[in-house]
Amino acid sequence: MWRRVPRPEDGRVTEIITGLHMSPLELLALVGAVALVVARWLPPSARKRVTIAAGAVLVPSAVALGAVEIRWQMLPVLTAPAIALPFALSPLLRRRTGRPAWRARWWLALPGSVACVGLIATGPVAAWAFPVPVFPEPSGRFAVGTRVVQWTDPRRPETFTADPHDRRTVVVQLWYPAQKSPVGTPRAQYLGRTEDEARTVSDALAREVGLPGFLVDGVPHAHTHSVFNAPVADRGGRFPVVLFSPGSGGVRTQNTAWAEELASHGYVVAALDHPYDSAAVVLTNGRTLHAKTASTGDRDQDDKLAVGWTAVRAADLRFVLTRLDRPGRGETAGSLTGRLDTSRVAVTGHSMGGAAALQAARQDHRFDAVIDLDGYPHGPTAPSLHQPTLALTQAITPGTDPHYIPRLTKALKRNTTTSYRLTIPGAAHLTFMDAPLYLPPVPSIVGSLGRTESPHVVAATTLALLDTALRHKPGDLADILSAYGDLTSERAEAGGWHA
């Protein structure tokens, strides 16, 4: 099955095979490599023509790939024909010089051919396991724009540094409903404003999880569906706002597919980088701040540290809402001035970001709804929540932290309005971010929902809560959510709560 994917940087169209994510040059090199290895086993009448044709395809493809940067997945594909080439050319050259052609006996050649085919097959498998991510097309009626802002809170010292004059700075990326851009308009780089920033962030994320950076070297090449600084949509009135905090070590762009889907449905998503907590934060002056938060290996000590880190994140979320809500906010909101409806705001987060969202909502009643994407509720569970709350969790297994669900249930029960906990079958912790788009589809890592279904389920369930809580759309929210998994509701009543 072919799928056409725009190459935003030059307006051209690249064709890839769904699942393999290989470019035309890579496909040509793959075909040429296979043909060169297989030629030895063809009848003599076809052997020469196929060998020459294979070389004519393979050599220019390899040269072109070298000019644009060869992905590591292609190295075994190109190694196999390099091994086979001398044996393929030797008979042809001997005939030209009048010397008798020499060919290895079949039982000697077979192991080499099998080994070469095995090398070639490694390339597509590796490209399938670690692809350049292809983002799902947003399904809403709006095109999507994006912009990045950097704000400093003059009232808060930076607690991660010793400089008494250092003040807390956050980097925020906004995704918003936009006017449709002309065909060929460059699309936003994934993970950063530039490819250099994307590579810096990608390398930092790989180090954060203990992966060699080269395994995900395709990620910085990805582009999204949004357009930097696109004009805001000229219809739709004022848009509700959704704040987002990433997971521990995560970055503002880790849920881009989700953010673009929400923006296409008329929401403005503001996602934060938390300096010294996010894996890498590139400031406007080019300085890169790397994470200083790390596990100690001691459960009690880590829990205490997580409480402090969560408090900092919650303060970041409240600060960003203040900047978006401040009078005369045109200096920071740009073309969005007058289009943000800060009387309808949700706060969301993944993992530790989910814990921060719960804390921010307890402390600040400007937040009208809360969504926790598989986040363990660090910190106090008081005061009570007063907002509609949705907690999405991964499938619960014997390996799940036994404290997780009881702790989450306790937090949700301390709510004066209805809360929902939705456990999604087949989901893993990384299902709730972009990871399924570029990591191997190993169920224990990214779940078993697949690269297409994972972002769809996360976006559909969160949109259901947002539409109900912020837009007061009619419908049975419990009925909608229960279609995606096992739903438990905690409903406030005069005498307490019931499940």
C-alpha positions in Angstrom: 0.0 0.0 0.0 1.4 3.4 -1.0 0.9 6.5 1.0 1.8 10.0 -0.2 3.5 12.2 2.4 4.4 15.8 1.7 8.0 16.9 2.1 7.3 20.4 3.5 10.8 21.7 3.1 10.7 21.8 -0.6 7.0 21.2 -1.5 7.7 18.0 -3.3 6.0 14.7 -2.5 7.8 11.7 -1.1 6.2 8.3 -1.5 6.7 5.7 1.3 5.4 2.3 1.9 3.1 2.3 4.9 4.8 0.5 7.7 8.3 0.5 6.1 8.6 4.3 5.8 11.3 4.1 3.1 12.0 6.9 0.6 12.1 6.3 -3.2 16.0 6.4 -3.1 16.0 3.8 -0.4 13.6 1.6 -2.2 15.6 1.8 -5.4 18.8 0.9 -3.5 16.9 -2.0 -1.9 15.7 -3.3 -5.3 19.1 -2.9 -6.9 20.8 -4.8 -4.0 18.3 -7.7 -4.2 18.7 -7.9 -8.0 22.5 -7.9 -7.8 22.6 -10.8 -5.3 19.9 -12.8 -7.1 21.4 -12.4 -10.5 24.0 -15.1 -9.8 21.1 -17.7 -9.7 19.4 -16.7 -12.9 19.8 -18.5 -16.3 23.0 -17.4 -18.2 20.9 -15.6 -20.8 19.4 -13.2 -18.2 22.4 -13.0 -15.7 24.4 -10.4 -17.5 21.4 -8.0 -18.2 20.2 -8.2 -14.7 23.6 -7.6 -13.2 24.1 -4.5 -15.4 20.6 -3.2 -14.6 21.1 -3.8 -10.9 24.3 -1.9 -10.9 22.8 1.0 -12.9 20.1 1.3 -10.3 22.1 0.6 -7.2 25.2 2.8 -7.7 23.4 6.1 -8.5 21.0 5.4 -5.6 23.8 4.8 -3.2 25.6 8.0 -4.3 22.4 10.1 -4.0 21.8 8.6 -0.5 25.3 9.5 0.5 24.7 13.1 -0.6 21.6 13.5 1.5 22.7 11.4 4.5 22.3 7.7 4.7 20.1 6.4 7.5 21.7 3.6 9.6 18.9 1.2 8.5 20.4 1.3 5.0 23.9 0.3 5.9 23.2 -3.5 5.9 21.3 -3.1 2.6 24.4 -1.5 1.0 26.9 -3.8 2.6 25.4 -6.9 1.0 25.8 -5.8 -2.7 29.3 -4.5 -1.8 30.2 -8.1 -0.8 28.4 -9.6 -3.8 29.7 -7.1 -6.4 33.2 -8.6 -7.0 31.6 -12.0 -7.6 29.0 -10.6 -9.9 31.4 -8.6 -12.0 34.2 -11.2 -12.2 32.5 -13.4 -14.9 31.6 -10.3 -17.0 35.1 -8.9 -16.9 36.8 -12.2 -17.7 34.6 -12.6 -20.8 35.6 -9.1 -22.0 39.3 -10.1 -21.7 38.8 -13.4 -23.4 39.6 -15.4 -20.3 37.3 -18.2 -19.3 34.6 -17.2 -16.9 34.9 -18.5 -13.4 31.9 -19.1 -11.1 31.9 -20.6 -7.6 30.1 -23.9 -7.3 26.5 -23.5 -6.1 27.1 -25.2 -2.8 29.9 -22.6 -2.1 27.9 -19.6 -3.4 24.7 -20.5 -1.6 25.8 -19.6 2.0 27.1 -16.2 0.8 23.9 -15.4 -1.1 21.8 -16.3 1.8 23.9 -14.2 4.1 23.6 -11.2 1.7 19.8 -11.6 1.4 19.7 -11.7 5.2 21.7 -8.4 5.4 19.4 -6.8 2.9 16.3 -7.9 4.8 17.7 -6.3 7.9 17.2 -2.9 6.3 13.4 -2.9 5.9 12.9 -4.6 9.2 15.0 -1.8 10.9 13.2 0.9 8.9 9.9 -0.6 10.1 11.0 -0.8 13.7 12.6 2.7 13.8 10.9 4.8 11.1 10.8 8.4 10.4 7.5 9.2 12.1 4.5 9.9 9.9 2.0 12.0 11.8 -1.7 11.2 11.3 -3.7 13.8 9.4 -5.8 15.9 11.9 -9.4 15.2 11.5 -10.9 18.5 12.5 -12.2 21.3 10.2 -9.3 23.7 11.0 -5.8 23.7 9.6 -3.1 23.9 12.4 -0.6 26.6 13.1 2.1 26.6 15.7 4.5 29.1 17.4 7.0 29.0 20.2 7.3 31.5 23.0 9.7 31.9 26.0 8.6 33.5 29.2 10.4 34.3 32.4 8.7 34.6 35.8 10.3 37.5 37.6 8.8 36.4 40.9 10.2 32.9 41.0 13.9 32.0 41.5 15.2 29.1 39.6 15.6 26.3 42.2 17.7 24.0 40.0 20.6 26.5 39.9 22.7 28.2 42.6 22.5 31.7 41.0 20.3 33.8 43.3 19.5 36.1 40.3 18.4 33.3 38.0 14.6 33.4 37.5 12.4 30.5 36.3 12.0 30.5 32.5 9.7 28.2 30.5 9.5 27.5 26.8 5.9 27.1 25.5 4.8 25.8 22.1 1.3 26.7 21.0 -0.8 24.8 18.5 -3.9 26.6 17.3 -6.7 26.7 14.7 -5.2 28.3 11.6 -6.1 29.4 8.1 -5.3 26.9 5.4 -1.8 27.5 4.0 -0.9 27.4 0.3 0.2 24.1 -1.2 4.0 23.7 -0.7 4.2 25.7 2.5 6.9 24.3 4.7 5.5 22.3 7.7 6.9 22.6 11.2 9.9 20.5 12.2 9.2 17.8 14.8 10.9 18.2 18.2 12.2 21.7 17.5 12.1 25.0 15.6 15.0 23.9 13.4 16.5 20.5 12.5 19.6 21.3 14.7 17.3 21.8 17.7 15.3 18.7 16.8 18.6 16.7 16.7 19.7 18.1 20.1 16.4 17.1 21.6 16.3 13.7 20.0 19.7 12.8 21.2 18.8 14.0 24.7 15.6 11.9 24.8 17.6 8.8 23.6 20.1 9.3 26.4 17.2 9.8 28.9 15.9 6.3 28.2 19.3 4.6 27.6 19.1 4.2 23.8 22.0 4.9 21.4 21.1 8.1 19.6 21.5 6.6 16.1 18.6 4.2 16.6 16.1 7.2 16.4 18.1 9.3 14.0 15.1 9.4 11.7 13.0 11.3 14.2 14.7 14.7 13.7 13.9 14.4 10.0 10.2 14.3 10.6 7.8 17.1 9.9 4.3 17.6 11.3 1.1 18.9 9.8 1.2 22.4 11.4 2.7 25.5 10.0 4.9 27.9 12.0 3.3 31.3 12.6 0.4 30.5 10.3 -2.4 33.1 10.4 -5.0 32.3 13.0 -8.3 30.9 11.6 -10.7 33.7 10.6 -13.7 31.8 12.0 -14.5 29.9 15.2 -14.6 32.9 17.6 -12.6 32.5 20.7 -10.9 29.2 21.3 -10.8 27.2 24.6 -7.2 26.6 25.9 -5.6 23.3 26.9 -2.3 23.4 28.9 0.0 20.4 28.7 2.9 19.2 30.8 5.1 16.3 29.5 6.4 13.3 31.4 9.6 13.2 33.4 12.4 13.9 31.0 9.8 14.6 28.3 9.6 17.6 26.1 6.9 20.0 24.9 6.6 18.3 21.5 6.2 14.7 22.8 2.5 14.8 22.2 2.4 16.7 18.8 0.0 14.3 17.1 -2.4 14.8 20.0 -1.9 18.6 20.1 -2.5 18.9 16.3 -5.7 16.9 16.5 -7.1 19.1 19.3 -6.1 22.3 17.5 -7.9 21.0 14.4 -11.1 20.8 16.5 -10.9 24.4 17.7 -8.6 24.2 20.8 -5.4 26.1 21.5 -2.9 23.8 23.1 0.0 25.3 25.1 2.7 22.6 25.9 5.5 23.4 28.2 9.2 22.6 28.4 10.2 22.4 32.1 13.9 23.5 32.2 16.2 21.1 34.1 13.4 18.5 34.1 12.8 18.1 30.3 15.5 16.2 28.6 16.7 19.2 26.7 15.4 22.8 26.5 16.8 25.0 23.8 16.4 28.7 24.7 16.0 31.5 22.2 19.6 32.5 22.7 20.7 29.1 21.7 21.7 27.9 25.1 20.6 24.3 25.9 19.5 23.3 29.4 19.7 19.6 30.1 17.8 17.6 32.7 19.0 17.5 36.3 16.3 15.3 37.7 17.2 11.7 38.0 16.1 8.7 40.0 18.2 7.7 43.1 17.0 4.1 43.1 15.5 4.5 46.5 11.7 4.5 46.4 11.1 6.7 49.4 13.7 9.2 48.3 12.5 9.3 44.7 8.9 9.9 46.0 10.1 12.9 48.0 12.0 14.3 45.0 9.0 13.7 42.7 6.7 15.7 45.0 9.1 18.7 44.7 9.5 18.4 41.0 5.7 18.1 40.6 5.2 21.3 42.6 7.6 23.2 40.3 5.7 21.9 37.2 2.4 22.9 38.7 3.7 26.4 39.3 4.9 26.5 35.7 1.4 25.6 34.5 -0.2 28.3 36.6 2.4 30.9 35.4 1.7 30.1 31.8 -2.0 30.4 32.3 -1.4 33.8 33.9 0.6 34.9 30.9 -2.1 33.8 28.5 -4.8 35.4 30.6 -3.1 38.7 31.4 -4.6 42.0 30.1 -2.8 43.3 27.0 -1.4 39.9 26.2 -0.8 40.8 22.6 2.9 41.0 23.2 3.0 37.3 23.9 0.0 35.8 22.1 0.8 37.6 18.8 -1.9 36.8 16.2 -3.9 35.0 18.9 -4.6 38.2 20.7 -8.3 38.3 21.5 -8.8 34.7 20.3 -8.0 32.9 23.5 -11.0 32.1 25.7 -9.2 31.8 29.1 -12.6 31.4 30.8 -12.6 27.8 29.4 -9.3 26.1 30.3 -8.2 22.5 30.8 -4.9 21.4 32.3 -3.4 18.1 31.1 -0.2 16.1 31.4 1.5 12.8 30.8 3.1 10.8 33.6 4.6 13.3 36.0 2.9 15.9 33.9 -0.4 14.3 34.8 0.5 14.6 38.5 1.4 18.3 37.9 -2.0 18.9 36.2 -3.8 17.5 39.2 -1.8 19.7 41.5 -2.3 22.8 39.4 -6.0 22.2 39.3 -6.3 21.9 43.1 -4.4 25.1 43.5 -6.0 27.2 40.8 -9.7 27.2 40.1 -9.2 29.0 36.7 -8.7 25.4 35.4 -12.1 24.1 34.4 -11.2 20.5 33.6 -8.3 18.1 34.2 -6.9 15.2 32.1 -4.2 12.9 33.5 -2.5 10.7 30.9 -1.3 7.7 33.0 0.3 9.9 35.7 1.0 8.7 39.3 -0.5 11.4 41.6 2.6 12.7 43.4 2.2 15.1 46.3 -0.8 15.9 48.6 -4.3 14.9 47.5 -5.8 18.0 49.3 -7.4 20.4 48.8 -10.1 18.6 46.8 -10.5 18.8 43.1 -13.5 20.8 41.8 -13.2 20.2 38.1 -14.4 17.3 35.8 -11.4 15.0 35.7 -10.4 12.2 33.3 -7.6 9.8 34.1 -6.5 7.6 31.3 -4.4 4.6 32.4 -2.5 1.8 30.7 -3.6 -1.8 31.0 -3.2 -3.0 34.5 -0.9 -6.0 34.8 0.8 -7.9 37.7 3.8 -5.7 37.0 2.0 -2.5 37.6 3.0 -0.5 40.7 0.5 -1.7 43.3 0.3 1.8 44.8 -0.8 3.4 41.5 -4.5 2.6 41.2 -5.3 3.1 44.9 -3.4 6.4 44.9 -5.2 7.6 41.8 -8.6 6.5 43.1 -8.0 8.4 46.3 -7.1 11.5 44.3 -10.2 11.2 42.1 -12.5 10.5 45.0 -11.5 13.8 46.6 -13.4 15.7 43.9 -16.6 17.6 44.3 -17.7 16.8 40.8 -17.6 13.7 38.6 -14.3 12.0 37.8 -13.6 9.2 35.4 -10.8 6.6 35.3 -10.6 4.9 31.9 -8.2 1.9 31.6 -7.5 1.3 27.9 -6.8 -2.4 27.0 -3.6 -2.8 25.0 -2.2 0.5 26.2 1.3 0.9 27.7 2.8 4.0 29.4 4.2 5.3 26.2 0.9 4.8 24.3 -0.1 8.2 25.5 2.5 10.2 23.6 4.0 10.1 20.1 6.3 7.2 20.9 4.2 4.5 18.9 4.9 6.5 15.8 8.7 6.0 15.9 9.5 3.2 18.3 9.3 -0.6 17.6 5.8 -1.9 18.1 6.7 -3.9 21.2 3.6 -4.2 23.4 5.5 -3.8 26.6 7.0 -0.5 25.4 4.3 1.2 23.3 1.3 -1.1 23.8 -0.5 -3.2 21.2 -2.9 -0.6 19.7 -0.7 0.1 16.8 0.7 3.3 15.2 -2.6 4.4 13.8 -5.0 3.5 16.6 -2.8 4.7 19.6 -3.0 8.5 18.8 -6.6 8.1 17.7 -7.7 6.6 21.0 -5.9 9.1 23.2 -7.2 12.1 21.1 -10.8 10.8 20.9 -11.1 10.2 24.7 -9.6 13.5 25.6 -11.7 15.4 23.1 -14.8 13.8 24.6 -14.0 15.2 28.0 -13.0 18.6 26.7 -16.1 19.0 24.5 -18.3 18.1 27.5 -16.5 20.2 30.1 -15.5 23.3 28.1 -18.1 23.4 25.3 -21.0 21.8 27.2 -21.8 19.5 24.2 -24.8 17.2 24.9 -24.3 13.5 25.1 -23.5 10.8 27.6 -19.8 11.2 28.4 -19.7 7.9 30.3 -21.2 6.1 27.3 -18.6 7.6 24.9 -15.7 6.8 27.1 -16.7 3.3 27.9 -16.4 2.4 24.2 -12.6 2.7 24.5 -12.0 0.7 27.7 -12.9 -0.1 31.2 -14.6 2.9 32.8 -14.9 3.7 36.5 -16.7 6.9 37.5 -16.4 8.7 40.9 -19.5 10.8 41.3 -19.9 13.4 44.1 -23.1 13.1 46.1 -24.4 14.7 49.2 -23.3 11.9 51.4 -19.9 11.4 49.7 -18.8 9.5 46.6 -19.6 6.3 45.0 -18.0 4.2 42.2 
